[in-house]
Amino acid sequence: MFGKKKTKPSIDQEQLALIKAAEKRIAQKKRLYIHFVIFLIGAVFLILANTVLGIGKDLKIFGLDWFVIAIILWLFVFVYHFVSVFITHKFMGKDWEDQQREALVAKQQERIDQLTQEYLKEEKEIAKSQAYNQILDNEITSQKKTPDLTIIVAAGEQNAIGKDNDLIWHLSDDLKRFKALTNGHHIIMGRKTFESFKKPLPNRTHIVITRQNGYKVPEGVIVVNSLDDAIDAARHDKQPFIIGGGEIYKQSMLLADKIELTRVHSSFENADTFFPEIDPLQWKEINRVTHDADENHAYAFSFITYLRK
Ligand SMILES: NC(=O)c1ccc[n+]([C@@H]2O[C@H](COP(=O)([O-])OP(=O)(O)OC[C@H]3O[C@@H](n4cnc5c(N)ncnc54)[C@H](OP(=O)(O)O)[C@@H]3O)[C@@H](O)[C@H]2O)c1
């Protein structure tokens, strides 16, 4: 119990197999040698049995004494034994098996290498086509007419947006938000809304829609004859804005991706221009910030963002 730990023999499996094969081989050769000795003694015994002891003296097979036939048969058996130990062994023995196994493994390895090459080649092709598709996707995206077309509007509770080609309220924080959101972007508007401005708004690209030919505008303002052309003119802008008025909003509702609505919490009975109804089946509200009335704002209002469903 308290004795020394037994140390395990450190011969590995391969060495063990070699030793076993060598032992087997020695035993085979030993058996052949014993067979040879027995054959010699046996042959002498058969000769003596016939010639000295006279056993089967008159027995002849194919004209030969029986012991000659017996010795010849035994010799055949011995030759067969000899051949199996020294010749057949070379082809069917352990070395031969190992050689065959190695050849097979080499063949399989060659096939594996070939398949690996084919797989790598295919992977390259797939990567290439993925990169190609990515380029194509990017191109399509850059060609998309309305990357994030946004309607921006301020409307009363019954959707009133204007009267006599002007706004009905003055809400400075709403104007500030309008300026902040549209700053640096394309703003698309109907001819009447454009004319409601004293002058073009700074740092924005104005696109004015009119059916008139030769409509005169200050330098830098783009004039188009349809809403489609207006959207096309703004295609390089990631977020062009539709800024009104009533006619243009109505035509844009099916095209826009987003609505930035300032809901003014009051009714304006005398309005003459209106924003279309926002269909809750088509639009989902994603953000709302409320703003109370105060000394600078005659009405309370809410900034509400809708995304197309
Ligand atoms: N509350 C708000 O957020 C807000 C925002 C913007 C405007 N507004 C108000 O809205 C009112 C103006 O709106 P509105 O509806 O009277 O006019 P609008 O939409 O601004 O402009 C209408 C004009 O646009 C042109 N147009 C419209 N559709 C067209 C098309 N498919 N192809 C070519 N041209 C087209 C026409 O110009 P031509 O006649 O020259 O052909 C048409 O007369 C104003 O009271 C303004 O203050 C309010």
The ligand as a Tripos MOL2 file, in Angstrom:
@<TRIPOS>MOLECULE
LIG
   48    52     1     0     0
SMALL
NO_CHARGES

@<TRIPOS>ATOM
      1 N1        -47.7550   75.1800  -41.7230 N.am      1 LIG1
      2 C1        -46.7970   74.8230  -42.4880 C.2       1 LIG1
      3 O1        -45.9290   74.0440  -42.0860 O.2       1 LIG1
      4 C2        -46.7220   75.3390  -43.8860 C.ar      1 LIG1
      5 C3        -45.6120   74.9990  -44.6900 C.ar      1 LIG1
      6 C4        -45.5870   75.4700  -46.0050 C.ar      1 LIG1
      7 C5        -46.6050   76.2390  -46.4860 C.ar      1 LIG1
      8 N2        -47.6440   76.5490  -45.6860 N.ar      1 LIG1
      9 C6        -48.7630   77.3310  -46.1660 C.3       1 LIG1
     10 O2        -49.3640   76.6480  -47.2400 O.3       1 LIG1
     11 C7        -49.9130   77.5930  -48.0850 C.3       1 LIG1
     12 C8        -49.3930   77.3170  -49.4950 C.3       1 LIG1
     13 O3        -49.8130   76.0430  -49.9190 O.3       1 LIG1
     14 P1        -50.6000   75.8180  -51.2740 P.3       1 LIG1
     15 O4        -51.1730   74.4780  -51.2580 O.co2     1 LIG1
     16 O5        -51.5280   76.9820  -51.4940 O.co2     1 LIG1
     17 O6        -49.4650   76.0040  -52.3890 O.3       1 LIG1
     18 P2        -48.1020   75.2380  -52.6020 P.3       1 LIG1
     19 O7        -48.3330   73.8070  -52.4050 O.co2     1 LIG1
     20 O8        -47.0380   75.8790  -51.8230 O.co2     1 LIG1
     21 O9        -47.7990   75.5490  -54.1050 O.3       1 LIG1
     22 C9        -48.7510   75.2100  -55.0630 C.3       1 LIG1
     23 C10       -48.1450   75.4690  -56.4480 C.3       1 LIG1
     24 O10       -47.1500   74.5240  -56.6930 O.3       1 LIG1
     25 C11       -47.1340   74.1950  -58.0670 C.3       1 LIG1
     26 N3        -47.4730   72.7980  -58.1840 N.ar      1 LIG1
     27 C12       -48.2200   72.0610  -57.3520 C.ar      1 LIG1
     28 N4        -48.2760   70.7920  -57.7880 N.ar      1 LIG1
     29 C13       -47.5520   70.7470  -58.9320 C.ar      1 LIG1
     30 C14       -47.2130   69.7290  -59.8310 C.ar      1 LIG1
     31 N5        -47.6310   68.4680  -59.6490 N.pl3     1 LIG1
     32 N6        -46.4240   70.0160  -60.9000 N.ar      1 LIG1
     33 C15       -45.9600   71.2640  -61.0730 C.ar      1 LIG1
     34 N7        -46.2590   72.3030  -60.2490 N.ar      1 LIG1
     35 C16       -47.0440   72.0190  -59.1880 C.ar      1 LIG1
     36 C17       -48.1350   75.0640  -58.7340 C.3       1 LIG1
     37 O11       -47.4120   76.2000  -59.1230 O.3       1 LIG1
     38 P3        -47.8060   77.1130  -60.3650 P.3       1 LIG1
     39 O12       -49.1580   77.6560  -60.0400 O.co2     1 LIG1
     40 O13       -46.7430   78.1080  -60.4540 O.co2     1 LIG1
     41 O14       -47.8480   76.1700  -61.5300 O.co2     1 LIG1
     42 C18       -49.0970   75.3280  -57.6230 C.3       1 LIG1
     43 O15       -49.8720   76.4840  -57.7980 O.3       1 LIG1
     44 C19       -49.5090   78.9250  -47.5300 C.3       1 LIG1
     45 O16       -50.5440   79.4510  -46.7250 O.3       1 LIG1
     46 C20       -48.3050   78.6230  -46.7180 C.3       1 LIG1
     47 O17       -48.0980   79.5970  -45.7020 O.3       1 LIG1
     48 C21       -47.7230   76.1050  -44.3880 C.ar      1 LIG1
@<TRIPOS>BOND
     1     1     2 1
     2     2     3 2
     3     2     4 1
     4     4     5 ar
     5     4    48 ar
     6     5     6 ar
     7     6     7 ar
     8     7     8 ar
     9     8     9 1
    10     8    48 ar
    11     9    10 1
    12     9    46 1
    13    10    11 1
    14    11    12 1
    15    11    44 1
    16    12    13 1
    17    13    14 1
    18    14    15 2
    19    14    16 1
    20    14    17 1
    21    17    18 1
    22    18    19 2
    23    18    20 1
    24    18    21 1
    25    21    22 1
    26    22    23 1
    27    23    24 1
    28    23    42 1
    29    24    25 1
    30    25    26 1
    31    25    36 1
    32    26    27 ar
    33    26    35 ar
    34    27    28 ar
    35    28    29 ar
    36    29    30 ar
    37    29    35 ar
    38    30    31 1
    39    30    32 ar
    40    32    33 ar
    41    33    34 ar
    42    34    35 ar
    43    36    37 1
    44    36    42 1
    45    37    38 1
    46    38    39 2
    47    38    40 1
    48    38    41 1
    49    42    43 1
    50    44    45 1
    51    44    46 1
    52    46    47 1
@<TRIPOS>SUBSTRUCTURE
     1 LIG1         1 GROUP 0 **** ****
